[in-house]
Every structure is written in C-alpha cells, then in structure tokens.
Amino acid sequence: MEQYLYTKNFTKHYIDNNNNNNNHNYYLEYKDINITIVYINKNSYSTYLKKIYNIDITVNPDEVFLVIKNNNLCCKIIEHKYLNRYLNKNPLKTGATNIQLYDMDFNNDDKKIRIELSYSINNYVNSKLNSDNPENINIKKILNRLNINTFNNENQNYNTNIYNWILS
C-alpha cells in the first residue's frame, strides 16, 4: 500500500521530526486545499495518536487512514485477515467488537470522529466468506449491516479499491 500511496503524491514524515531512516515511527500524508489524508501503519499508530491527538489506544489496527475533509475527521481502519486454513473460527467475527473498541478510543470527551472499518482478506478467507455455509452467510450479513467492507488483497485492483474507499 505504501508504494502505491507514493504514486498518489503522499510524502513521508517522521513523528519525532528526526529524519532517521532507522526510525519506524512515521506516517504518510497527502494534502491539498480540500482534503488531508494521513496513512499510519501498525508500528506508528499509537505513537502518532498520542503525539498528535493525545489519545491512548486500546486496539492497534494494521493500517489506518485519517481523512480530514471540511473540518471533519474520519478514521478508516484496515485489519488484515489472511489465513490458509480456517482453524475452526472465522477471523471476521471480531468486526462488531473491534469497531466499538475503535470508537471508544476516539470518541471520548468532546471528540466526535467517524470510524469506518474494512478487512483486507486473501483468496482463502474470501472464498469462505462467499460460501453457502450458513455461518458465513450470517457473518456477511453482519458485515453489511455494520458497513464493514472486505478487500481481497490478491485482487489486481486491491490498492485502487482501498484508495477509492478512502476518498469516499
């Protein structure tokens, strides 16, 4: 994803303002007069939120896009769910809980930030999700009710699809 964002004119910034290549705490940012988009990876998420927004987190997602448009902040979260076998539990069952946890991290006191969650899944999880198994049918219905998208990371348009979701 990061390489794709560079093609969209994102620039890298170090959170500690020390342009040290060994520093893993960084974010990518795109700004124009209408929108600001900040991409934060799992390694930098808690540091960024603490430094910029003074928020302590309880859940650490894989990737986050903070989208600021018309003075409104939306946090678009991507969790990776890649499996080669199903292990008797469905990795997508956590969506309802996690979206609430993210909301609690962000929306306390006077803060009101819209939270959106999506899953990045591989072909295996995608095939299970789209099977006719009754549990998976119900999980898909729950994801739809909660507006939780799934993006297949093995799809050739994966980065474009995610980017279009970020802009939506």
C-alpha positions as CSV (number, residue, x, y, z in Angstrom):
1,M,0.0,0.0,0.0
2,E,2.7,2.5,0.9
3,Q,4.4,2.3,-2.5
4,Y,1.0,2.9,-4.1
5,L,0.5,6.0,-1.9
6,Y,3.7,7.5,-3.1
7,T,2.3,7.4,-6.6
8,K,-0.6,9.5,-5.3
9,N,1.8,12.2,-4.0
10,F,1.9,11.1,-0.4
11,T,5.0,12.2,1.5
12,K,6.7,10.5,4.4
13,H,7.1,12.3,7.7
14,Y,8.8,11.1,10.9
15,I,6.8,11.5,14.1
16,D,9.8,12.6,16.1
17,N,10.9,15.1,13.4
18,N,14.2,13.2,13.2
19,N,14.6,12.1,9.6
20,N,16.4,9.0,10.7
21,N,16.0,6.0,8.4
22,N,16.1,3.7,11.4
23,N,13.0,5.4,12.9
24,H,9.9,3.2,12.4
25,N,7.5,5.9,13.7
26,Y,6.4,7.7,10.6
27,Y,3.3,8.4,8.6
28,L,2.5,9.3,5.0
29,E,0.5,12.4,4.2
30,Y,-1.3,13.9,1.3
31,K,-2.6,17.5,1.5
32,D,-4.5,19.7,-0.9
33,I,-7.0,22.6,-0.3
34,N,-9.9,20.2,0.0
35,I,-8.6,17.2,1.9
36,T,-5.8,15.8,4.1
37,I,-5.2,12.1,4.2
38,V,-2.8,10.6,6.7
39,Y,-1.7,6.9,6.4
40,I,-0.4,5.3,9.5
41,N,0.9,1.7,9.8
42,K,0.6,-0.6,12.8
43,N,4.1,0.3,14.1
44,S,3.4,4.0,14.3
45,Y,-0.3,4.2,15.1
46,S,-0.2,4.5,18.9
47,T,2.8,7.0,18.8
48,Y,1.1,9.2,16.2
49,L,-2.3,9.3,18.1
50,K,-0.6,10.1,21.4
51,K,1.5,12.8,19.9
52,I,-1.0,14.5,17.6
53,Y,-4.3,13.9,19.3
54,N,-3.3,12.9,22.9
55,I,-5.3,9.7,22.5
56,D,-4.3,6.5,24.3
57,I,-5.4,3.4,22.3
58,T,-6.6,0.0,23.4
59,V,-6.6,-1.6,19.9
60,N,-3.8,-1.4,17.4
61,P,-5.0,-2.0,13.8
62,D,-2.9,-3.0,10.9
63,E,-3.4,0.2,8.8
64,V,-5.2,3.5,9.4
65,F,-6.2,6.4,7.2
66,L,-7.2,9.6,8.9
67,V,-9.2,11.7,6.4
68,I,-9.8,15.3,7.2
69,K,-12.3,17.0,4.9
70,N,-14.5,20.1,5.7
71,N,-13.0,20.1,9.2
72,N,-14.4,16.6,9.9
73,L,-12.2,13.7,10.8
74,C,-12.9,10.2,9.7
75,C,-10.7,7.3,10.8
76,K,-10.7,4.5,8.2
77,I,-9.2,1.3,9.6
78,I,-8.0,-1.7,7.8
79,E,-7.5,-5.0,9.6
80,H,-5.6,-7.8,7.8
81,K,-7.3,-11.2,7.9
82,Y,-5.1,-13.6,6.0
83,L,-5.4,-17.4,6.5
84,N,-4.6,-20.5,4.6
85,R,-7.0,-22.6,6.7
86,Y,-10.0,-21.8,8.8
87,L,-8.8,-23.1,12.2
88,N,-12.4,-23.7,13.4
89,K,-13.1,-20.0,13.9
90,N,-13.9,-17.2,11.5
91,P,-11.5,-14.3,11.6
92,L,-14.2,-11.8,10.5
93,K,-16.3,-12.4,13.6
94,T,-14.4,-9.7,15.5
95,G,-15.7,-6.8,13.4
96,A,-18.6,-5.8,15.6
97,T,-16.5,-5.7,18.7
98,N,-13.5,-4.0,17.1
99,I,-15.4,-1.2,15.6
100,Q,-16.8,-0.4,19.1
101,L,-13.4,-0.5,20.6
102,Y,-12.0,1.9,18.0
103,D,-15.0,4.2,18.5
104,M,-14.3,4.2,22.3
105,D,-10.6,5.0,21.7
106,F,-11.5,8.0,19.6
107,N,-14.8,9.3,20.9
108,N,-14.5,10.3,24.4
109,D,-14.9,13.7,26.0
110,D,-15.5,16.3,23.3
111,K,-14.1,14.3,20.3
112,K,-16.5,13.0,17.7
113,I,-14.7,11.1,15.0
114,R,-16.4,8.8,12.5
115,I,-14.9,5.3,12.5
116,E,-15.1,3.0,9.5
117,L,-13.6,-0.5,9.4
118,S,-12.6,-2.7,6.5
119,Y,-10.9,-6.0,6.2
120,S,-8.1,-6.9,3.9
121,I,-8.6,-10.6,3.2
122,N,-6.9,-13.2,1.0
123,N,-8.5,-15.5,-1.5
124,Y,-9.0,-18.2,1.1
125,V,-10.9,-16.1,3.5
126,N,-12.8,-14.5,0.6
127,S,-13.9,-18.0,-0.6
128,K,-15.1,-18.9,2.9
129,L,-16.9,-15.6,3.3
130,N,-18.7,-16.1,-0.1
131,S,-19.5,-19.7,0.5
132,D,-23.0,-21.0,1.2
133,N,-22.2,-22.1,4.7
134,P,-24.9,-20.6,7.0
135,E,-22.5,-19.1,9.5
136,N,-20.6,-17.3,6.7
137,I,-23.8,-16.1,5.2
138,N,-24.7,-14.6,8.5
139,I,-21.3,-13.1,9.0
140,K,-21.5,-11.5,5.6
141,K,-24.9,-10.0,6.6
142,I,-23.4,-8.6,9.8
143,L,-20.5,-7.1,7.9
144,N,-23.0,-5.4,5.5
145,R,-25.2,-4.1,8.4
146,L,-22.1,-2.6,10.0
147,N,-20.8,-1.2,6.7
148,I,-17.6,-3.2,7.1
149,N,-16.0,-3.7,3.6
150,T,-13.8,-6.5,2.6
151,F,-11.0,-6.0,0.1
152,N,-9.2,-9.0,-1.4
153,N,-5.5,-8.3,-1.3
154,E,-4.9,-10.8,-4.1
155,N,-7.1,-8.8,-6.4
156,Q,-5.1,-6.8,-9.0
157,N,-7.1,-3.7,-8.2
158,Y,-6.6,-4.0,-4.4
159,N,-4.8,-0.7,-3.9
160,T,-7.1,1.2,-6.2
161,N,-10.2,-0.2,-4.4
162,I,-8.8,0.7,-1.0
163,Y,-7.9,4.2,-2.2
164,N,-11.4,4.8,-3.6
165,W,-12.8,3.7,-0.3
166,I,-10.5,6.2,1.5
167,L,-11.8,9.0,-0.8
168,S,-15.5,8.1,-0.4
